[in-house]
Amino acid sequence: MKELIIISGKGGTGKTSITASFAALAECAVLADCDVDAADLHLVLEPTIRRRETFTSGRAAEIREVDCTQCGLCETICRFDAIHDFQVDPLSCEGCGACVEFCPVKAIDFPEQDCGEWYVSATRHGEMVHARMHPGAENSGKLVSLVRQEARKIALKQNSGFLLVDGPPGIGCPVIASVTGADAVLVVSEPTLSGEHDLKRVLQLTNHFKIPAMVCINKWDINPTMTERIETLALSLGAKPVGRIPYDAAVTAAQINARALVEDSDGHAATAVRMTWSTVCSTM
């Protein structure tokens, strides 16, 4: 089994659309949507949820009013300013537990937090593991690791050829949790100055973790000169350019129809995606 992570330096570059098309082109693939803070692969693949689990992580203080003597010690020692009028603001509480430890009457509970849900679903292109974080919830990196772990179990059980992961954008903790230990990374970029800057940061990250990287330029024909610059940068950082996808209104049409591009079109962009997939497979 080969694990391919599709990431980008920022959101909106087209990595989810490319992941959906790769899923349609792959044979015997398992899918994982690790962009847990803003998951959207399900919008294209329309999964049927087979299993639903609660994701708990971290703790937050809760004051029991019936037992509280209103001494004010907890408010005094809370360095995060999360306690006012003998109540805890759950969005400000960092879960350090100092108030719990020092409450003289032990009137503060410290339960685990319900941070979201994760799912195992069936799609028309194979099983998919995905998740949803609650607004303001933390530890998305831990949830990303859980999603990948569950997807790997399914892929190994089914003897799948590919595990395709729609990763989060950027270079933060969720991205690190997505790419570590992967067989290869495909970075989707755009031919802009910000795209060039973001690509450099992402490739520095993959180089740090010694993960083979490939680069695909989406909407390359809106700025061919910048496309050349980005591909030159990629080569200088050890990444292999594997595809150029032209601008095509068929991409938007496919999204509206809740279909992968290669399912909905035989146009220039769909052809380029098929060629990119072929190159990725031969490279891995």
C-alpha positions as CSV (number, residue, x, y, z in Angstrom):
1,M,0.0,0.0,0.0
2,K,1.2,3.5,-0.9
3,E,0.1,6.5,1.2
4,L,-0.1,9.7,-0.8
5,I,-0.9,13.0,1.0
6,I,-2.2,15.9,-1.0
7,I,-1.5,19.2,0.6
8,S,-1.1,22.9,-0.2
9,G,0.5,26.0,1.2
10,K,-2.9,27.7,1.7
11,G,-6.6,26.8,1.3
12,G,-8.4,27.0,-2.0
13,T,-5.7,25.8,-4.4
14,G,-7.7,22.8,-5.5
15,K,-6.3,19.9,-3.5
16,T,-9.7,18.5,-2.6
17,S,-10.8,18.5,-6.2
18,I,-7.6,16.7,-7.2
19,T,-8.0,14.2,-4.3
20,A,-11.5,13.4,-5.4
21,S,-10.4,12.9,-9.0
22,F,-7.5,10.7,-7.9
23,A,-10.0,8.6,-5.9
24,A,-12.1,8.1,-9.1
25,L,-9.0,7.1,-11.0
26,A,-7.4,4.8,-8.4
27,E,-8.2,1.2,-8.1
28,C,-8.9,-0.2,-4.7
29,A,-8.1,3.0,-2.8
30,V,-9.1,4.1,0.7
31,L,-9.6,7.8,1.4
32,A,-9.0,10.0,4.4
33,D,-10.0,13.7,4.8
34,C,-7.5,15.1,7.2
35,D,-8.5,18.7,6.8
36,V,-10.6,18.2,10.0
37,D,-11.0,22.0,10.7
38,A,-12.7,22.6,7.4
39,A,-13.4,19.2,5.8
40,D,-15.1,19.3,2.4
41,L,-14.2,16.1,0.5
42,H,-17.6,14.7,1.6
43,L,-19.3,17.4,-0.5
44,V,-17.9,15.8,-3.7
45,L,-18.0,12.1,-2.8
46,E,-21.4,12.1,-0.9
47,P,-20.4,9.4,1.7
48,T,-22.9,7.2,3.5
49,I,-21.8,7.1,7.2
50,R,-21.4,3.6,8.5
51,R,-19.7,4.4,11.8
52,R,-19.7,7.5,14.0
53,E,-17.5,8.1,17.0
54,T,-17.0,11.0,19.4
55,F,-13.6,12.6,19.5
56,T,-12.6,13.7,23.0
57,S,-9.4,15.5,23.8
58,G,-8.1,17.8,26.6
59,R,-10.0,18.9,29.7
60,A,-11.7,22.0,30.9
61,A,-12.6,23.1,34.4
62,E,-16.3,23.2,35.5
63,I,-17.3,24.8,38.8
64,R,-20.1,23.1,40.7
65,E,-22.2,26.0,42.0
66,V,-23.8,23.9,44.7
67,D,-20.4,23.2,46.3
68,C,-18.6,26.5,45.6
69,T,-18.0,28.7,48.6
70,Q,-17.1,31.7,46.3
71,C,-13.7,32.2,48.0
72,G,-12.3,33.6,44.7
73,L,-9.1,31.7,44.8
74,C,-9.6,30.0,41.4
75,E,-10.2,33.4,39.7
76,T,-7.0,34.7,41.4
77,I,-4.7,31.9,40.2
78,C,-6.1,31.5,36.7
79,R,-3.4,32.9,34.5
80,F,-5.6,32.6,31.4
81,D,-8.3,34.9,32.9
82,A,-10.9,32.2,32.2
83,I,-12.9,32.5,35.5
84,H,-15.3,35.3,36.2
85,D,-18.1,35.5,38.8
86,F,-17.3,31.9,39.8
87,Q,-18.0,30.5,36.3
88,V,-15.5,29.1,33.8
89,D,-15.4,30.4,30.2
90,P,-14.8,27.1,28.3
91,L,-13.3,29.0,25.3
92,S,-10.7,30.7,27.5
93,C,-9.9,27.7,29.7
94,E,-6.6,26.1,28.6
95,G,-7.1,23.0,30.7
96,C,-4.0,23.5,32.9
97,G,-5.9,22.2,36.0
98,A,-4.4,24.8,38.5
99,C,-7.9,25.8,39.8
100,V,-8.8,22.1,40.2
101,E,-5.7,21.5,42.2
102,F,-6.0,24.5,44.5
103,C,-9.7,24.7,45.1
104,P,-10.0,24.3,48.9
105,V,-13.4,22.6,48.8
106,K,-12.7,20.5,45.6
107,A,-15.7,22.1,43.9
108,I,-14.2,22.1,40.4
109,D,-14.6,19.2,38.0
110,F,-12.2,18.5,35.2
111,P,-13.9,16.4,32.5
112,E,-12.6,15.5,29.1
113,Q,-13.9,17.7,26.3
114,D,-16.2,16.6,23.4
115,C,-14.2,18.2,20.5
116,G,-15.9,16.7,17.5
117,E,-16.8,13.5,15.7
118,W,-15.0,11.1,13.2
119,Y,-16.7,8.8,10.8
120,V,-16.1,5.7,8.6
121,S,-18.2,6.1,5.5
122,A,-18.8,4.4,2.2
123,T,-18.4,6.3,-1.1
124,R,-18.7,5.4,-4.7
125,H,-14.9,5.3,-4.9
126,G,-14.1,3.3,-1.7
127,E,-14.3,3.7,2.0
128,M,-13.4,7.1,3.6
129,V,-12.5,8.1,7.1
130,H,-13.3,11.8,7.8
131,A,-14.1,14.0,10.8
132,R,-15.6,17.3,12.0
133,M,-14.2,19.5,14.7
134,H,-16.6,21.5,16.9
135,P,-16.3,25.3,16.5
136,G,-13.5,26.5,18.8
137,A,-12.3,23.0,19.6
138,E,-8.6,22.2,19.8
139,N,-6.2,19.3,19.2
140,S,-6.9,18.9,15.5
141,G,-3.5,17.4,15.1
142,K,-4.5,14.6,17.4
143,L,-7.7,14.1,15.4
144,V,-5.7,14.0,12.1
145,S,-3.5,11.2,13.5
146,L,-6.6,9.3,14.5
147,V,-8.2,9.6,11.1
148,R,-5.0,8.5,9.4
149,Q,-4.6,5.5,11.8
150,E,-8.2,4.3,11.2
151,A,-7.8,4.8,7.4
152,R,-4.6,2.7,7.4
153,K,-6.3,-0.1,9.3
154,I,-9.0,-0.3,6.6
155,A,-6.5,0.0,3.8
156,L,-4.4,-2.9,5.2
157,K,-7.5,-5.0,5.9
158,Q,-8.7,-4.5,2.3
159,N,-5.2,-4.9,0.8
160,S,-5.7,-1.6,-0.9
161,G,-3.2,-0.3,-3.4
162,F,-3.5,3.4,-2.3
163,L,-4.4,5.4,0.8
164,L,-5.2,8.9,-0.5
165,V,-5.2,11.6,2.1
166,D,-6.7,15.1,1.6
167,G,-4.5,17.0,3.9
168,P,-4.9,20.4,5.6
169,P,-3.3,23.6,4.2
170,G,-0.3,25.4,5.6
171,I,2.6,24.1,7.7
172,G,1.1,23.8,11.2
173,C,0.5,20.9,13.5
174,P,-2.4,19.3,11.5
175,V,-0.1,19.3,8.4
176,I,2.8,17.7,10.3
177,A,0.4,15.1,11.7
178,S,-0.8,14.4,8.1
179,V,2.5,14.0,6.4
180,T,4.8,12.2,8.9
181,G,5.5,8.7,7.8
182,A,3.8,9.0,4.4
183,D,5.3,7.5,1.3
184,A,5.0,10.7,-0.7
185,V,3.4,14.2,-0.7
186,L,1.8,16.0,-3.6
187,V,1.8,19.8,-3.1
188,V,-0.8,21.6,-5.1
189,S,0.2,25.2,-5.9
190,E,-1.0,28.2,-7.9
191,P,1.1,30.4,-10.2
192,T,1.1,33.5,-7.9
193,L,3.7,35.2,-5.7
194,S,1.9,33.9,-2.6
195,G,1.8,30.5,-4.1
196,E,5.5,30.5,-4.7
197,H,6.1,31.7,-1.1
198,D,3.8,29.1,0.4
199,L,5.3,26.3,-1.7
200,K,8.7,27.1,-0.4
201,R,7.6,26.8,3.2
202,V,5.8,23.5,2.6
203,L,8.8,22.0,0.8
204,Q,11.0,23.0,3.6
205,L,8.7,21.1,5.9
206,T,8.7,18.0,3.8
207,N,12.5,18.1,3.4
208,H,12.8,18.4,7.2
209,F,10.8,15.1,7.6
210,K,12.5,13.5,4.6
211,I,9.3,12.9,2.7
212,P,9.5,12.6,-1.1
213,A,7.6,15.5,-2.6
214,M,5.9,16.2,-5.9
215,V,4.4,19.5,-7.1
216,C,1.3,20.2,-9.3
217,I,0.5,23.6,-10.6
218,N,-3.3,24.3,-10.7
219,K,-4.6,26.9,-13.2
220,W,-1.0,27.2,-14.5
221,D,-2.1,29.0,-17.7
222,I,-3.2,32.1,-16.0
223,N,0.5,33.0,-15.4
224,P,2.9,30.7,-17.4
225,T,6.0,32.7,-16.3
226,M,5.2,32.2,-12.6
227,T,4.5,28.5,-13.3
228,E,8.1,28.2,-14.6
229,R,9.5,30.0,-11.6
230,I,7.6,27.7,-9.2
231,E,8.7,24.6,-10.9
232,T,12.3,25.8,-10.9
233,L,11.9,26.5,-7.2
234,A,10.5,23.0,-6.6
235,L,13.4,21.4,-8.4
236,S,15.9,23.4,-6.4
237,L,14.3,22.1,-3.2
238,G,14.3,18.5,-4.3
239,A,10.6,18.2,-5.4
240,K,9.5,16.8,-8.7
241,P,7.0,18.8,-10.9
242,V,4.4,16.2,-12.0
243,G,1.6,18.2,-13.6
244,R,0.1,21.3,-14.9
245,I,-3.7,21.7,-14.7
246,P,-5.2,24.5,-16.8
247,Y,-8.0,26.8,-15.8
248,D,-11.3,25.2,-16.8
249,A,-14.9,26.2,-15.8
250,A,-15.7,22.4,-15.9
251,V,-14.1,22.2,-12.4
252,T,-16.8,24.5,-10.9
253,A,-19.5,22.6,-12.8
254,A,-18.3,19.3,-11.4
255,Q,-18.3,20.7,-7.9
256,I,-21.9,22.0,-8.3
257,N,-22.9,18.5,-9.5
258,A,-21.1,16.9,-6.5
259,R,-18.9,15.0,-8.8
260,A,-15.1,14.6,-9.3
261,L,-13.8,16.5,-12.3
262,V,-12.8,13.3,-14.1
263,E,-16.3,11.9,-13.6
264,D,-17.9,14.9,-15.1
265,S,-15.7,16.1,-17.9
266,D,-13.3,15.0,-20.6
267,G,-12.0,18.6,-21.1
268,H,-8.5,20.0,-20.8
269,A,-8.3,20.1,-17.0
270,A,-9.7,16.6,-16.6
271,T,-7.1,15.3,-19.2
272,A,-4.3,17.1,-17.2
273,V,-5.5,15.5,-14.0
274,R,-5.4,12.0,-15.5
275,M,-1.9,12.6,-16.8
276,T,-0.9,13.9,-13.4
277,W,-2.2,10.8,-11.7
278,S,-0.4,8.6,-14.1
279,T,2.9,10.5,-13.4
280,V,2.3,10.3,-9.6
281,C,1.8,6.5,-9.8
282,S,4.9,6.0,-11.9
283,T,6.9,8.2,-9.5
284,M,5.8,6.4,-6.4
